């Protein structure tokens, strides 16, 4: 085969966006010179990867997907054993920080050295972190070892998604991506139940020890079955360690400010302003370093190419709006509807049931109307569904928010998968890891921003309602609201109803903000993304 050609979606129409088409041709000239896309599946022709390899990738993804879901249910037992109630939230925040800030680093390393060594290193580091977590002697040690876990998890999350694009041609890629989505869905449902069983009938340390045999099996299967073509050493540039350290420091400082702001200290306090200012200074330093680097960790072309920039921004908006259903719906279900923790979790997990189904179906949509238009349809439906949450009666019946979560999962599956498959198809092997990592990084940053911003909106709404309360006896501090609603019988009926209405109003405002984020994602797609993504020719699809 000759060099790859930049084509329009499906039909080969290059008229969708001439700038991206030119960029696509430039990439293809560099990556397709060997006549075969690097990273093709083992074997020849269009034979799909072996079942064992796909199972290994799904198992690797499950390590990351299950972890937080299982740990969250065992927090009471962990705190009871180790103490540290005031800082236990960093069991999750530290883990998230480590994953987020390492995604761009691992993406670049996988483009430089190949996917296999990065993925094996990530699994090994995750196993080491899990073992250390099981041996933790106090909360500070457990938080530190959770960060080690996250450093390995960043390699797993980005590299598995990249390999999914490497191993499958475009027409079959939704199949593997849907399987990855099903891993997250199954983890969201099974994780809390498994964590509860371990916390109830065994020591909490088994939550982390369980990762050892699973990770060891994934490590062995990948070492045995994943075969990558040998790449020429001449194509490898020097590693931008200064840029990697700068990205890690800047991202960590920014996310630390977002996680702690409004919780440990007020937003306009000296610590918040100081951390945000230091993050801005570090960001300027990182930009300067990356401009001078021969092989930057975050290359400028990630933002200069319209397709990649638009997908990054759109999925950043997705991360922000996802905070509403994932964080605030469980609170709504328990505090407003009076459901127990298990029932509240089922309301939220309804979204994860329809998401992978919709993702698998999305290929039939984007093959007809294109990647951008499919995503635009999905996010438009999501905006309507998110807004409909604010129209629920008070009090709502449990089936009503459950139905909204089912519909929202279907809409977001139609939105996210076409963007990920589409953007991965616009770059060659040597740029796919960096591109995938940038997309995941933006989604994670959007989620952190959403947690901070939407949390501030919720707190402001409830605080205003408490200040205007027509009766006495309501909690004076926001931290006491959830505790009070756990035992509403201690309040007069009118006061309890007023407090529930205050929480419902706060969640309504959250969903209005999420609706605005969905509209912003739609505008990004319509105004920034090219009408047709400039996909590269898939050589494996052309072989007979």
C-alpha positions in Angstrom: 0.0 0.0 0.0 1.1 3.6 -0.5 0.9 6.4 2.0 -2.3 7.1 3.8 -4.7 9.6 2.3 -6.8 12.1 4.1 -10.5 11.5 3.3 -13.9 12.8 4.3 -16.0 10.6 6.5 -17.2 7.4 4.7 -17.6 9.1 1.3 -14.1 10.5 0.9 -15.4 14.0 0.6 -12.5 16.3 1.4 -14.6 19.5 1.2 -15.7 19.4 4.9 -12.7 21.4 6.1 -9.7 22.1 3.9 -7.4 23.1 6.8 -7.9 19.8 8.6 -7.6 17.9 5.3 -4.2 19.5 4.7 -3.2 18.6 8.3 -4.4 15.1 7.7 -2.3 14.8 4.6 0.8 16.1 6.4 0.3 13.5 9.1 -0.3 10.7 6.7 2.8 11.5 4.8 4.9 11.1 7.9 3.1 8.1 9.5 2.2 6.0 6.5 5.5 5.9 4.6 6.1 2.3 5.7 3.0 1.2 3.8 1.4 -0.2 6.9 0.0 1.6 9.9 2.1 0.8 12.9 0.4 -0.8 15.8 -1.8 -3.0 13.6 -3.2 -6.1 15.1 -1.0 -9.2 15.2 -1.3 -11.2 12.1 -2.1 -10.1 8.6 -5.1 -8.9 6.8 -8.1 -7.6 8.6 -8.2 -10.4 11.2 -9.4 -9.0 14.5 -7.3 -9.3 17.6 -7.5 -12.5 19.6 -10.1 -12.8 22.3 -7.4 -13.1 25.0 -6.0 -9.7 24.1 -9.3 -8.0 24.2 -10.1 -9.7 27.5 -6.7 -8.4 28.8 -7.5 -4.9 27.8 -11.0 -5.1 29.4 -9.4 -6.5 32.6 -6.9 -3.7 32.6 -9.6 -1.1 32.3 -11.6 -2.8 35.0 -8.7 -2.3 37.5 -9.2 1.5 37.2 -13.0 1.4 36.8 -13.7 -0.7 39.9 -11.3 0.9 42.2 -13.1 4.1 43.3 -16.5 2.4 43.3 -15.3 -0.3 45.7 -13.3 1.9 48.0 -16.1 4.4 48.4 -18.3 1.8 50.1 -15.6 0.8 52.6 -14.8 4.4 53.8 -16.5 4.0 57.2 -14.5 0.8 58.0 -11.3 2.4 56.7 -11.8 5.5 58.8 -12.8 3.4 61.8 -9.5 1.5 61.6 -7.1 4.2 60.5 -8.8 7.4 61.7 -8.4 10.6 59.6 -12.0 11.4 59.0 -11.2 15.1 58.2 -8.9 14.1 55.2 -10.5 10.9 53.9 -11.8 12.6 50.8 -8.2 12.7 49.6 -8.4 8.9 49.1 -10.4 9.9 46.0 -9.0 13.4 45.2 -5.4 12.2 45.3 -6.1 9.3 43.1 -7.9 11.5 40.6 -5.1 14.1 40.6 -2.5 11.4 39.8 -4.5 10.0 37.0 -5.3 13.3 35.4 -1.9 15.0 35.4 -0.1 11.9 34.1 -2.4 11.3 31.1 -0.5 13.6 28.8 2.8 12.2 29.9 1.9 8.6 29.3 0.2 9.5 26.0 3.5 11.0 24.7 5.5 8.1 26.0 3.3 5.6 24.3 3.8 7.4 21.0 7.6 7.3 21.6 8.2 3.9 23.0 5.0 2.0 22.0 1.9 1.1 23.9 3.0 -2.2 25.4 5.9 -1.0 27.6 3.8 1.9 28.9 0.8 -0.3 29.6 2.9 -3.0 31.4 4.6 -0.4 33.5 1.2 1.2 34.4 -0.2 -2.2 35.5 2.9 -3.0 37.5 2.9 0.3 39.3 -0.9 0.0 40.0 -0.2 -3.5 41.5 2.6 -2.0 43.7 0.3 0.8 44.8 -2.4 -1.6 45.7 -0.1 -3.7 47.8 1.2 -0.6 49.6 -2.4 0.5 50.2 -3.2 -2.9 51.8 -0.2 -2.4 54.1 -1.0 1.2 55.1 -0.7 2.0 58.8 -2.5 5.3 58.9 -4.6 7.6 56.7 -1.7 9.7 55.5 0.1 6.5 54.3 -3.0 5.3 52.6 -3.5 8.6 50.8 0.1 8.6 49.6 -0.2 5.0 48.3 -3.5 5.8 46.6 -1.5 8.5 44.7 0.9 5.7 43.6 -2.1 3.7 42.4 -3.2 6.8 40.4 0.2 7.2 38.8 -0.2 3.7 37.4 -3.9 4.2 36.6 -3.1 7.1 34.3 -1.1 4.8 32.1 -4.0 2.2 32.0 -6.8 4.6 31.3 -5.1 6.4 28.3 -3.2 3.5 26.8 -6.0 1.0 26.8 -8.2 3.5 24.9 -5.3 4.1 22.4 -4.8 0.4 21.8 -8.5 0.0 21.1 -8.0 2.3 18.1 -4.7 0.6 17.1 -6.1 -2.9 17.0 -9.5 -2.3 15.3 -10.2 -0.7 11.9 -12.6 2.2 11.9 -15.7 0.2 10.9 -15.1 -2.2 13.9 -13.9 0.3 16.4 -17.3 0.9 18.0 -17.4 -2.7 19.1 -14.3 -2.5 21.3 -15.2 1.0 22.5 -18.6 -0.3 23.5 -17.0 -3.1 25.4 -14.9 -0.6 27.3 -18.0 1.4 28.1 -19.6 -1.8 29.4 -16.7 -2.3 31.7 -17.4 1.1 33.3 -21.1 0.3 33.4 -20.6 -3.0 35.1 -18.1 -1.5 37.5 -20.6 1.2 38.5 -23.2 -1.4 39.3 -21.0 -4.2 40.8 -18.4 -2.1 42.5 -20.4 -0.7 45.4 -22.0 -4.2 46.0 -18.6 -5.9 46.0 -17.1 -3.2 48.2 -20.0 -3.6 50.6 -19.5 -7.3 50.8 -15.8 -7.0 51.5 -16.4 -4.3 54.1 -19.1 -6.3 55.8 -17.5 -9.8 55.8 -13.7 -9.2 55.5 -11.1 -6.7 56.2 -11.1 -3.5 54.1 -7.5 -4.3 53.0 -8.8 -7.1 50.8 -10.2 -4.4 48.5 -6.7 -3.6 47.5 -5.3 -7.1 47.7 -8.0 -8.2 45.2 -6.1 -6.1 42.6 -3.0 -8.2 42.8 -4.3 -11.4 41.1 -6.4 -9.4 38.7 -3.5 -7.1 37.8 -1.1 -10.1 37.6 -3.4 -11.9 35.2 -3.8 -8.8 33.0 0.0 -8.3 33.0 0.6 -11.9 32.0 -2.0 -11.9 29.2 -0.7 -8.6 27.7 2.9 -9.7 27.9 1.9 -12.9 26.1 -0.6 -11.7 23.5 0.2 -8.1 22.7 2.7 -7.8 19.9 3.7 -4.5 18.4 5.8 -4.0 15.3 9.4 -2.9 15.9 9.8 0.8 15.3 12.9 2.5 14.0 15.0 4.1 16.8 15.6 7.0 14.4 11.9 8.1 14.8 12.3 8.7 18.6 13.2 12.1 19.8 14.5 13.0 23.2 12.0 12.7 26.1 10.8 16.1 27.3 11.3 15.3 31.0 11.2 19.0 31.9 7.8 19.4 30.2 6.5 16.2 31.9 7.5 17.5 35.3 6.0 20.9 34.5 2.6 19.4 33.3 2.5 17.3 36.5 3.3 20.2 38.8 0.9 22.6 37.1 -2.0 20.2 36.8 -1.5 18.9 40.3 -1.5 22.4 41.8 -4.6 23.5 39.7 -6.6 20.4 40.6 -5.5 20.7 44.3 -6.9 24.3 44.3 -10.1 23.2 42.7 -10.6 20.3 45.0 -9.9 22.2 48.2 -11.4 25.6 47.2 -14.8 26.2 48.9 -14.1 23.2 51.2 -10.9 23.6 53.2 -11.0 27.4 52.7 -13.2 30.0 51.0 -12.8 30.6 47.2 -11.7 34.2 47.7 -9.2 33.4 50.5 -5.5 33.8 50.3 -4.8 30.0 49.9 -7.2 29.7 46.9 -6.0 32.8 45.2 -2.4 31.9 45.9 -2.8 28.4 44.5 -4.6 29.6 41.4 -2.0 32.3 40.8 0.8 29.8 41.1 -1.0 27.5 38.7 -1.2 30.3 36.1 2.5 31.0 36.5 3.4 27.3 36.1 1.2 27.1 33.1 3.1 30.0 31.5 6.4 28.2 32.3 5.1 24.9 30.8 4.1 26.7 27.6 7.6 28.2 27.3 9.2 24.8 27.9 7.0 23.1 25.4 7.7 25.6 22.7 11.4 25.0 23.0 11.2 21.2 23.4 12.0 19.0 20.4 9.4 16.5 21.3 7.0 18.3 23.7 4.7 16.3 26.0 1.7 18.5 24.9 2.6 19.5 21.3 1.0 22.6 19.9 -0.7 20.8 17.1 -3.1 19.3 19.6 -4.7 22.8 19.8 -3.9 24.0 16.3 -5.9 21.3 14.6 -9.6 22.2 14.6 -10.9 18.7 15.0 -8.8 17.8 18.0 -9.3 21.2 19.7 -13.1 20.9 19.2 -13.2 17.4 20.7 -11.0 18.4 23.6 -13.3 21.3 24.5 -16.5 19.4 23.9 -15.4 16.5 26.1 -14.2 19.0 28.7 -17.8 20.3 28.8 -19.0 16.6 29.1 -16.8 16.2 32.2 -18.3 19.3 33.7 -21.9 18.3 33.1 -21.3 14.7 34.3 -20.9 16.0 37.9 -24.6 16.7 38.0 -25.9 13.1 37.6 -22.9 11.3 39.2 -22.5 13.5 42.3 -25.8 15.3 43.0 -28.4 12.7 41.9 -27.5 10.4 44.8 -27.8 13.3 47.2 -31.1 14.2 45.7 -32.4 10.6 45.9 -31.5 10.3 49.5 -32.1 13.8 50.9 -35.2 14.7 48.9 -36.8 11.4 47.9 -35.8 9.6 51.2 -34.3 6.6 49.5 -31.6 4.5 51.1 -28.0 4.4 49.8 -28.5 1.3 47.7 -31.7 2.5 46.1 -30.1 5.9 45.4 -27.2 4.2 43.8 -29.5 2.3 41.5 -31.1 5.5 40.4 -27.7 6.9 39.3 -26.5 3.6 37.8 -29.4 3.5 35.4 -27.4 5.9 33.2 -24.6 3.3 32.9 -27.0 0.7 31.6 -28.0 2.6 28.5 -24.7 4.3 27.8 -22.8 1.3 26.3 -25.9 0.2 24.4 -26.2 3.6 22.8 -22.4 3.7 22.2 -22.6 0.4 20.3 -25.5 1.7 18.2 -23.9 5.0 17.4 -21.9 3.6 14.6 -25.1 3.2 12.6 -25.7 6.9 13.1 -22.3 8.4 12.4 -21.9 6.2 9.3 -24.9 8.0 7.9 -24.6 11.6 9.1 -20.9 11.8 10.2 -19.1 12.1 13.5 -19.8 15.7 14.2 -23.5 15.5 13.4 -24.0 12.4 15.5 -22.3 14.0 18.5 -24.4 17.1 18.0 -27.6 15.0 18.0 -26.5 13.3 21.2 -25.6 16.4 23.1 -28.8 18.2 21.9 -30.9 15.4 23.4 -28.7 15.5 26.6 -29.4 19.2 27.0 -33.2 18.6 26.8 -33.0 15.7 29.2 -30.9 17.6 31.7 -33.3 20.5 31.6 -36.3 18.2 32.1 -34.8 17.3 35.5 -35.7 20.8 36.7 -39.3 20.2 35.7 -39.8 17.2 38.1 -42.6 17.7 40.6 -41.9 18.0 44.3 -41.7 15.5 45.6 -40.9 13.3 42.6 -41.5 9.6 42.4 -38.3 7.5 42.2 -39.1 6.2 38.7 -39.0 9.8 37.3 -35.3 10.6 37.9 -34.5 7.0 37.1 -36.1 7.4 33.6 -34.2 10.6 33.1 -30.9 8.8 34.0 -31.8 6.1 31.5 -32.4 8.6 28.7 -29.3 10.7 29.6 -27.1 7.6 29.3 -28.4 6.9 25.9 -27.9 10.5 24.7 -24.3 10.7 26.1 -23.4 7.4 24.6 -24.4 8.9 21.2 -22.3 12.0 22.0 -19.0 10.7 23.4 -18.2 7.6 21.3 -18.4 9.3 17.8 -16.0 12.0 19.0 -13.5 9.6 20.4 -13.6 7.2 17.4 -13.6 10.2 15.1 -10.7 12.1 16.6 -8.5 8.9 16.8 -9.2 8.3 13.1 -7.7 11.7 12.2 -4.2 10.9 13.3 -1.6 8.2 12.6 -0.1 5.7 15.1 2.7 8.1 16.2 0.2 10.8 17.3 -2.7 8.7 18.5 -1.5 8.2 22.1 -1.0 12.0 22.6 -4.4 12.7 21.0 -6.3 10.2 23.1 -4.5 11.4 26.3 -5.4 15.0 25.5 -9.0 14.1 25.1 -9.2 12.2 28.4 -7.1 14.9 30.2 -9.6 17.6 29.1 -12.5 15.5 30.3 -10.9 14.9 33.7 -10.1 18.6 34.1 -13.7 19.4 33.1 -14.9 17.1 35.8 -12.7 18.7 38.4 -13.9 22.2 37.4 -17.5 20.9 37.5 -17.1 19.6 41.0 -15.8 22.9 42.2 -18.2 25.2 40.3 -21.3 23.2 40.7 -20.5 22.5 44.4 -20.3 26.3 44.9 -23.7 26.8 43.2 -25.3 24.1 45.4 -23.8 25.6 48.6 -24.9 29.2 47.6 -28.4 28.0 46.9 -28.9 26.1 50.1 -27.2 28.9 52.2 -29.6 31.5 50.7 -32.6 29.3 51.4 -31.5 28.8 55.0 -31.0 32.5 55.5 -34.5 33.2 54.2 -36.2 30.4 56.2 -39.6 31.3 57.7 -39.1 29.0 60.6 -36.5 28.3 63.3 -34.7 25.0 64.1 -33.0 24.6 60.7 -29.3 23.8 60.6 -27.0 26.9 60.7 -24.1 25.3 58.8 -24.1 23.6 55.4 -22.2 20.7 56.8 -25.2 19.9 59.0 -27.8 19.7 56.3 -27.2 16.1 55.2 -26.9 15.0 58.9 -30.2 16.7 59.7 -32.0 15.1 56.7 -30.7 11.6 57.8 -32.9 12.1 60.9 -35.8 14.3 59.7 -38.0 13.1 62.6 -36.0 15.5 64.9 -37.4 18.4 62.9 -40.9 19.7 62.7 -42.6 18.5 59.6 -42.7 21.9 58.0 -39.0 22.5 58.7 -38.0 19.1 57.2 -40.1 19.8 54.1 -38.5 23.2 53.7 -35.0 21.7 54.0 -35.8 19.1 51.3 -37.2 21.8 49.0 -33.9 23.8 49.5 -31.9 20.7 48.5 -34.2 20.1 45.5 -33.8 23.8 44.5 -30.0 23.4 44.7 -30.0 20.3 42.5 -32.3 22.1 40.0 -29.8 24.9 39.7 -27.0 22.3 39.3 -28.9 20.7 36.4 -29.5 24.2 34.8 -25.7 24.6 34.9 -25.3 21.2 33.4 -27.7 22.1 30.6 -25.7 25.2 29.9 -22.5 23.0 29.6 -24.3 20.8 27.2 -25.4 23.8 25.1 -21.8 25.0 25.2 -20.6 21.6 23.9 -23.1 21.8 21.1 -21.9 25.3 20.1 -18.3 24.1 20.1 -19.2 21.3 17.7 -21.2 23.5 15.4 -18.7 26.5 15.4 -15.3 24.9 15.9 -15.4 21.3 14.7 -15.2 20.7 10.9 -18.4 19.4 9.3 -16.5 16.3 8.2 -13.6 14.9 10.2 -10.5 14.5 8.0 -10.0 10.8 8.7 -7.0 8.9 7.5 -7.4 5.8 5.3 -7.4 2.6 7.2 -5.0 0.2 5.4 -6.4 -2.9 7.1 -9.8 -2.1 5.8 -8.3 -1.8 2.3 -6.7 -5.2 2.3 -8.4 -8.3 0.9 
